[in-house]
Amino acid sequence: MKIHRLGRSGPELSVIGYGAWEDGMGSEWGTPPPQERVVRAIRTVLETGINWIDTAEVYGAGRSERLVARAIAGHRDEVLIATKVAPRPEGSGFSPEEVAAACRGSLERLETDRIDLYQLHWPDESGVPVEETWGAMAGLVDEGLVRFVGVSNFDRSLIERCERIRHVDSLQQEFSMLRLDDRELIRWCGEVGIGVLSYGPLAYGLLTGAIGPDTRFDPGDFRGREGEDAYETMFRPGRIERSLAVVEAMRPIARRLGVEVAQLALAWNVHQPGVTAAIAGSRDPDHVRLNAGAGDLELDAETLAELETALALGPAFAEPSREA
């Protein structure tokens, strides 16, 4: 497993991380699996070379953090933990007092004395100035409760406002071969010493090669719901065809390299300028092992050029019409 330093002076992370969103948000992905299966999947991380897990207070209203704690009990020093605080009403809130309380709540659920990377989950629209929130995050570092601090789903202007208070160690942003919106932002982060953790690198399953035009999702699964961002950009009729065209273009490349399509998609992600590591979650231990295998895959310039050609087939290059 390759290792990258997070930003200018952050921790050394495996280029593939484990995402615990699926574990906490069972209702978003349809019927949640038994907790024992989830715990086994998280524990598989300890066998693979993956050295960090990403979770959040809002994932299952703390359920994900508790499952992570249960899974790594006795192995805390082998794994770095990243978690997040969200603004109200979904999360604890972004006032300095709320951020401090949220941190202590996560520490309790995670059964640990420090959070390795604490992140603002998405921008606040309630009116709390980001400078106040970021100042509170910096204070947590000073207290020793948090080692590094980052943001998620922020644009460049918000990041620059935070930078004036304290260096932003990381940005967590959605980024995949089917979601290229923030490619230049991610490149810029790399240039200024901000690490980037990409989420959704497998495009919510599309880039595994396991989803086809006739796939039907559980009624509770967000991938099949009109109005959901992922559905509108990648899964709805008129878009999914373009998504699957990229997958089909990837298959012969993956066969030539002797890897799975999912591994190729993850390797492409961590080869992109600015990306430190990609977050891949799964409730299946075998899939965790497969994802980890992408961390050793080297892609040469010719292969990356082939994949760049495949990107032109995808929905990121389609007109944004929502007509079927």
C-alpha positions in Angstrom: 0.0 0.0 0.0 1.4 3.4 -1.0 1.6 6.1 1.6 1.1 9.8 1.0 1.6 12.7 3.5 -1.6 14.7 4.0 -0.9 18.2 2.8 2.1 20.2 4.0 2.7 18.5 7.4 -0.1 16.1 8.1 0.0 12.4 9.0 1.1 9.7 6.5 -2.0 8.1 5.1 -2.5 5.0 3.0 -3.7 6.1 -0.4 -6.9 4.1 0.2 -8.9 4.9 3.3 -12.0 3.2 4.7 -15.2 5.2 4.6 -17.8 4.4 7.3 -20.7 6.4 5.7 -22.4 3.2 4.6 -22.1 1.8 8.0 -23.9 4.6 9.7 -26.4 5.6 7.1 -28.1 2.2 6.3 -31.4 4.0 5.5 -29.7 5.9 2.7 -28.4 2.7 1.0 -31.5 0.7 1.6 -32.0 -1.9 4.3 -29.0 -1.8 6.7 -26.9 -5.0 7.2 -26.5 -6.8 10.5 -24.1 -4.9 12.8 -21.8 -7.9 13.1 -21.2 -7.9 9.3 -20.4 -4.2 9.4 -17.9 -4.7 12.3 -16.2 -7.5 10.4 -15.9 -5.2 7.3 -14.3 -2.5 9.4 -11.9 -4.9 11.1 -10.7 -6.1 7.7 -9.0 -2.7 7.4 -6.4 -4.0 10.0 -5.4 -6.8 7.5 -5.0 -4.7 4.4 -2.5 -1.8 4.8 -5.3 0.7 5.1 -4.3 2.9 8.0 -7.2 5.3 8.4 -11.0 5.4 8.8 -13.3 8.3 8.0 -16.6 8.7 9.8 -18.9 11.6 11.0 -21.3 12.5 13.8 -24.2 12.5 11.4 -23.7 9.0 10.0 -26.5 7.2 11.7 -26.7 9.9 14.4 -23.5 8.6 15.9 -24.0 4.9 15.0 -21.1 4.8 12.6 -18.6 6.3 15.2 -19.7 3.7 17.8 -19.3 0.8 15.3 -15.8 2.1 14.4 -14.9 2.1 18.1 -16.2 -1.4 18.5 -14.4 -2.7 15.4 -10.9 -1.3 16.3 -11.1 -2.0 20.1 -7.6 -3.0 21.2 -6.1 -1.7 17.9 -6.5 2.1 18.3 -2.9 2.9 17.7 -2.9 1.0 14.4 -5.5 3.2 12.8 -5.9 7.0 12.3 -9.5 8.2 12.8 -11.0 11.1 10.8 -14.5 12.3 11.8 -16.6 15.4 11.2 -18.9 18.0 12.8 -21.9 19.2 10.8 -23.9 22.5 11.0 -27.4 22.6 12.4 -30.0 21.2 12.0 -28.4 17.9 10.9 -25.4 18.2 13.1 -24.2 19.7 16.4 -23.7 23.2 15.0 -20.8 25.5 14.1 -20.7 28.0 16.9 -17.4 27.7 18.9 -19.3 26.2 21.9 -21.1 23.7 19.7 -17.9 22.6 17.9 -16.2 22.0 21.2 -19.2 19.9 22.5 -19.4 18.0 19.2 -15.7 17.1 19.5 -16.2 15.7 23.0 -19.2 13.8 21.9 -17.3 12.1 19.0 -14.4 11.3 21.4 -16.8 9.6 23.7 -18.5 7.6 20.9 -15.1 6.7 19.4 -13.8 5.7 22.8 -10.6 7.5 22.2 -8.6 10.4 23.7 -7.8 12.2 20.4 -9.2 12.6 16.9 -6.5 12.4 14.3 -8.3 14.5 11.7 -11.4 16.6 12.6 -13.3 18.2 9.7 -16.2 20.6 9.1 -18.6 18.5 7.2 -20.1 21.1 4.9 -20.6 24.9 4.9 -22.9 26.5 7.4 -25.8 28.6 6.1 -27.1 29.6 9.6 -25.0 32.8 9.7 -22.1 31.6 12.0 -19.0 33.2 10.4 -16.6 30.5 9.2 -13.8 32.4 11.0 -15.4 31.8 14.4 -15.9 28.1 13.6 -12.4 27.6 12.3 -11.0 29.4 15.3 -12.7 26.9 17.5 -11.2 24.0 15.4 -7.8 25.5 15.9 -8.5 25.7 19.6 -9.2 22.0 19.7 -5.7 21.4 18.2 -4.2 23.6 20.9 -6.0 21.6 23.6 -4.6 18.4 22.3 -8.0 16.8 21.5 -7.4 17.0 17.8 -4.2 16.5 15.8 -5.2 18.0 12.5 -8.2 19.9 11.1 -9.8 20.0 7.7 -12.9 20.9 5.8 -15.3 19.1 3.5 -17.4 20.3 0.6 -15.9 23.8 0.8 -15.1 26.0 -2.1 -11.8 28.0 -2.6 -13.1 31.2 -1.1 -14.2 29.5 2.2 -10.9 27.7 2.4 -9.0 30.9 1.9 -10.9 32.5 4.8 -10.0 29.6 7.0 -6.3 29.8 5.9 -6.1 33.3 7.4 -6.9 31.8 10.9 -4.9 28.6 10.7 -3.6 26.3 7.9 -6.2 24.0 6.5 -4.7 20.5 6.7 -7.2 18.9 4.3 -10.2 19.2 2.0 -12.6 16.2 1.6 -14.4 16.5 -1.7 -16.5 14.4 -4.0 -14.3 13.4 -6.9 -14.4 10.5 -9.4 -14.1 9.7 -13.1 -17.9 10.5 -13.2 -17.7 13.6 -11.0 -15.0 16.1 -12.1 -16.5 19.4 -11.0 -13.7 20.2 -8.5 -10.7 19.0 -10.4 -9.1 22.4 -10.5 -9.9 23.1 -6.9 -8.2 19.8 -5.9 -5.2 20.7 -8.1 -4.9 24.1 -6.3 -5.1 22.5 -2.9 -2.1 20.3 -3.8 -0.2 23.4 -4.9 -0.7 25.3 -1.6 -0.1 22.3 0.8 -3.7 21.3 1.5 -4.2 17.5 1.4 -7.2 16.2 -0.5 -9.3 13.2 0.5 -11.7 12.3 -2.3 -15.0 10.7 -1.4 -17.3 8.9 -3.8 -14.3 7.7 -5.9 -16.3 4.7 -7.1 -19.3 6.9 -8.0 -21.6 5.1 -5.5 -21.0 1.7 -7.2 -21.1 2.8 -10.9 -17.3 2.5 -11.2 -17.2 -1.0 -9.8 -18.7 -2.4 -13.0 -21.4 -4.2 -11.1 -24.2 -1.8 -12.0 -26.0 -2.0 -15.4 -28.8 -0.2 -17.1 -31.3 -2.7 -15.7 -30.2 -2.4 -12.1 -33.0 -1.6 -9.7 -32.3 -0.2 -6.2 -34.0 -0.8 -2.9 -36.8 1.8 -2.4 -34.8 3.5 0.4 -31.6 3.7 -1.7 -30.7 7.3 -2.6 -29.2 6.2 -5.9 -32.7 5.6 -7.3 -34.5 8.7 -5.9 -35.4 11.6 -8.2 -34.0 14.9 -6.9 -31.0 13.3 -5.2 -27.8 14.8 -6.5 -26.2 11.4 -7.4 -29.3 10.3 -9.2 -29.6 13.5 -11.2 -25.9 13.6 -12.2 -25.1 9.9 -12.8 -28.0 7.5 -12.4 -31.1 9.0 -14.1 -32.1 7.9 -17.6 -30.1 10.0 -20.0 -27.1 10.1 -17.6 -26.6 6.5 -16.6 -25.9 5.6 -20.2 -23.0 8.0 -20.3 -21.8 6.7 -16.9 -21.8 3.2 -18.1 -20.0 4.1 -21.4 -17.0 5.2 -19.2 -17.1 1.8 -17.4 -17.2 -0.1 -20.7 -14.2 1.9 -21.9 -12.4 1.0 -18.7 -12.9 -2.8 -18.9 -10.3 -3.6 -21.6 -7.7 -1.4 -19.8 -8.5 -3.2 -16.5 -8.2 -6.6 -18.2 -4.8 -5.7 -19.7 -3.5 -4.7 -16.3 -5.0 -7.7 -14.6 -7.1 -5.7 -12.1 -10.8 -5.1 -11.4 -12.6 -2.0 -12.8 -13.1 -0.7 -9.2 -9.3 -1.0 -8.6 -8.6 0.9 -11.8 -11.0 3.7 -10.8 -9.4 4.0 -7.4 -5.9 4.0 -8.8 -6.8 6.7 -11.3 -8.2 8.8 -8.5 -5.0 8.8 -6.4 -2.9 9.5 -9.5 -4.7 12.9 -10.0 -2.8 16.1 -9.1 -3.6 17.2 -5.6 -5.3 14.0 -4.4 -3.7 12.5 -1.2 -6.0 9.5 -0.8 -9.4 8.1 -1.8 -12.1 7.0 0.6 -13.7 3.7 -0.3 -16.4 2.2 1.9 -17.9 -1.3 1.9 -20.0 -3.5 4.1 -18.3 -6.6 2.5 -14.8 -7.7 3.8 -13.9 -9.0 0.4 -14.6 -5.7 -1.2 -12.5 -4.0 1.4 -9.6 -6.2 0.5 -10.2 -5.6 -3.2 -10.3 -1.8 -2.7 -7.1 -2.0 -0.7 -5.4 -3.7 -3.6 -5.7 -0.5 -5.7 -3.2 1.1 -3.3 -0.3 -0.7 -5.0 -1.3 -0.1 -8.6 0.9 2.1 -10.7 -0.5 3.7 -13.8 1.9 4.9 -16.5 1.3 8.0 -18.7 -0.1 6.0 -21.6 -2.7 4.3 -19.4 -3.7 7.6 -17.8 -4.1 9.1 -21.3 -6.4 6.2 -22.2 -8.5 6.9 -19.2 -8.6 10.6 -19.9 -10.1 9.7 -23.3 -12.7 7.5 -21.5 -13.7 10.5 -19.4 -15.0 12.3 -22.4 -17.8 9.7 -22.7 -19.1 10.4 -19.2 -21.9 12.5 -17.8 -19.5 15.3 -16.6 -19.2 16.2 -20.3 -22.9 15.9 -21.0 -25.3 18.8 -21.2 -27.0 19.4 -17.8 -30.6 18.8 -19.2 -32.7 16.7 -16.9 -34.9 15.3 -19.7 -35.0 11.6 -19.9 
